[in-house]
Every structure is written in structure tokens, then in C-alpha cells.
Amino acid sequence: MFGTVPLMAAEKPNIILIFSDDHAYQAISCYGDSRKLIETPNIDRMAREGIRFDRCLVTNSICGPSRATILTGKYSHLNGFYNNTNSRFDGSQVTFPKLLQKAGYQTAIIGKWHLVTNPTGFDHWHILPGQGRYYNPPMIKDGQPVQHEGYTTDLIADFSIEWLKNRDKSKPFLLMSHHKAPHREWSPALRHLGWDNDRRYPEPATLFDDYANRGVAVRDQDMTLEKTFTPLDAKLVPPPGINAEQLKAWNAYYEPRNKAFQDAQLAGKELVRWRYNRYLHDYLGCVKAVDEAVGKILKYLDDEGLSKNTLVIYSSDQGFYLGEHGWFDKRWIFEESLRTPFVARWPGVIPPGQVNAQIVSLLDIAPTFLEAAGLEVPADMQGRSLLPLMRGQKPQDWRKSFYYEYYEYPTPHRVMPHYGVVTDRFKLARFYVPQADGSKPDPDYWELYDRHKDPLETKSFYNDPAYADTIKELHAELDRLRHELKAPATPPKEAYGNLFMPKKNKK
């Protein structure tokens, strides 16, 4: 039977977390998006040979905070990393890599880090500074700056395999192979320019959402294809760091298409449609390279006879909008942002071909890895090991609700701070803007979403009398979760990023 053999010290599994940035579940073919945007054979292979989680939720839908949550197994308000504006990761706190390292694992992180301070708990780290760039990236290798030539997704995959080849083979290993892609500005590899043959993509039903029946937060955001898309996003200018030789191939693809666009002088909905199709070409082209990187690592494990004793997880720091509601980016409690892809493979432990609909989270990664290694999970970690679910068990006490909280405001994208409770069907959320003097937030209001009646989340039912009992129950559950998770009644001012930062004088 699967998962019934106890772990012996010499049999501790190897662990690999392949992690991407802003990878929408809609852009993974095994998740079955109705638009059929792309084929991802290598990620699909992991799901086919293991388990696909269909309801993996994030605690705070933004890059740095999700990474801090993975390392610590804690929400932002406990690990101290709230936003990408002014948060700095406290590397002295307990993390799962430190615990694995102490237990004899060789540990490495390669690729995107995005937590400002230097990594701790790793024998080797080779990271992008900040967001990094797609072409010819500067990186930091064990504290020393290095300059590389090539496409960043390929480099991260190659450096990951290089470390695996040169590791201490007497020890089990933890490898965190973290990609920048498909983060904005979505610059594809040269080999993927034109990969979709100028396809016109099916449009999401809400591409031209008018944001009626919802509060000011949805209307006030700044993340639309219509208003927020920049020349760099649109590839009307080349990506930073690209060299002269690469630029020739880049321009050979984009220049004639850009000229046709400029000659057409599009406006209104046709301009949005053009941006939508350009966006998907570029974003999905980035996804193709990530999927290829997954395939490289799986092949290495197969070739070296390591697959059977290696737990591999593929996930992303949050979901992403691919034109739904006219948006790109993330941040919201709404589905495309809140829900992230999560597939796992561990032959002999995870029965193949599973699909799981339970609410799981990035919070659960640290406890899962620790339990897989036979280690005790610290009592203050707020996640829970996924191994029972991975083995096909159905724990009766598994979570039925989930707490979400987002802080960063007003830049970038003017997504209003909010928190709420999520169940299989409902989302109850409070949207608010705190005031510098501590007075009542303004705006400050609640919304209720019913994913059964309104799966596209285009309407709030909070003021509908028919939902009075549901709202009462959800408020009680939200209060329970906030108490259980030690969420402060008033977050510190620095949690909100630059909202309370002194305004710079204009010269």
C-alpha cells in the first residue's frame, strides 16, 4: 500500500520545490481552462503521476509575502513580511530549510528570492536580486555578485541541475528551484517568439467588466489592460538587459507586428483586444519555458534513479489574471488571484492520478516537507502537512474555511486592503483604507460572493436579505479564524507599504 512504510534515517526523501512567479492555474493544461490556452506536458506529467490540488489558496496574494509564508508556515502578520514595498524578511526566525539542514539535509535555493535580506538555512544560494530580469541576469551566488548571459528561466533550470550533479550524494537534499517567470513584463525566450502563430485567443466573459454591483475597491484599482498596460508590457520597447545579438531576433519578430499595430491606430475595445492577445502570447510563451524547466529536472531525476525517493512539488506564489475582469496582476481575494496551481509527485507514496478538492494552502508546504523528512512540525506553524491527502486519505477534521488578508496600498495597482473568510462556496470580505490618525477607515465596507450562483464573482450579495443567515455564520467563522490565527485587530502601519510613508517633495 502507498505510504505505509515508516521512514528510516537512511531513507529520508529528497525534496524539490519548483516554484514560479504569477503562474495562473488557467495557464496549465491539466487544470482544464475552457479557453485551452496552452499545453504544459511536464507539469501535467507531475499531476498524472501524482496529485493535482484544485483548491490551493494563498494567504496574501503577492510575491514576497507568499515566499515568506512558504519558508515559515505562517501568515504575514506572524512572519513579519507583509508587502513588496518595505518589508524585509527576518532570517533569524525558524524556517523549514533550517530544520532540514539541521537534520542532515543539503539545502539550496536557486532563482528568485525576493525577500530583501540574504537567505539563511541554505548551504548554497544563487539568487536574482529583487525581481530579476529575463535576459542576461545579474545574480548573487553565495553572497558574491555574478553576471550571466542567457535567458533566466533556462539559467535557473541549468544551475539547479548543476547543483544536483555536484551535491554531496551521501546526504538527502532540499532544492528550491524558483523561477522569475511568468512575472510581468512577460518576456518570452527567443525560441518561443511566434510560438502561437499569431493566435487570437478566446476572450474571458468578463474582459469588458463594468464593475457594477460591487464596491469602490473594484472600480478604483489600477491593473487593467485598458489603462495600466505599458509600452514595455506591450513589447513596443525591448526588455531590459537584452544584448545586441538577442535584440536582432527579438526585433525580427516584434517590429513588423508593432508597425501593423501602430498603423491600425486602435482605440476602445479593439485596443484592449490587441493588448489581450499580445499579453497572452508573451505570458504563455514564458510559461512554455517554465514547463520545459520542469521537464529538465524530472528527466535528471529519472536518469539518475532518484525519482522514486524524491518528493517534487510544483506551485506558484499566487494566481494571476489573464484578462478576467479586464485585469492582469493578482492581490485580490477573488478566485484567479487567490487560487494557485499545486501538483506533487512522490512515486510509491502518492498514488498517481489523484485530483483533490480540499482547501489547501502554501502554508502547508513547510509542514509537509518536515513530516516527509520525519521531523517534528513546530507548534507555531499555522499550516498542516498534506501527506494524508497526498496518500489519498480523507481526514474528517480538514479545514472547511480559510483566512485571507492583503495589505499593500496604494501602489502598485491601488488594490484596497482587505481580509476575509473563504469557504467552498462563499467569500466574505471587508475592504477598507486605514487613516493616518487612527480614525475610522474610509472607505470601509463588506462584500459577499457566492461562487455557486455567480462563479465569475461579478456581484456582491452582502445586502441581499436572503443571505442574512449565511452572512451571520461567515462573520462568526471569520472572527474565529482571526482569533485562532492571532491576526491583530489593527495591523502595523508599515504593513500597508507606502500608504503612511512621508510624501516626497516635488522639485
Summary of the structure (lengths in Angstrom):
residues: 507
radius of gyration: 22.4
end to end distance: 71.0
largest distance: 71.0
contacts: 1670
relative contact order: 0.18
helix: 33%
strand: 17%
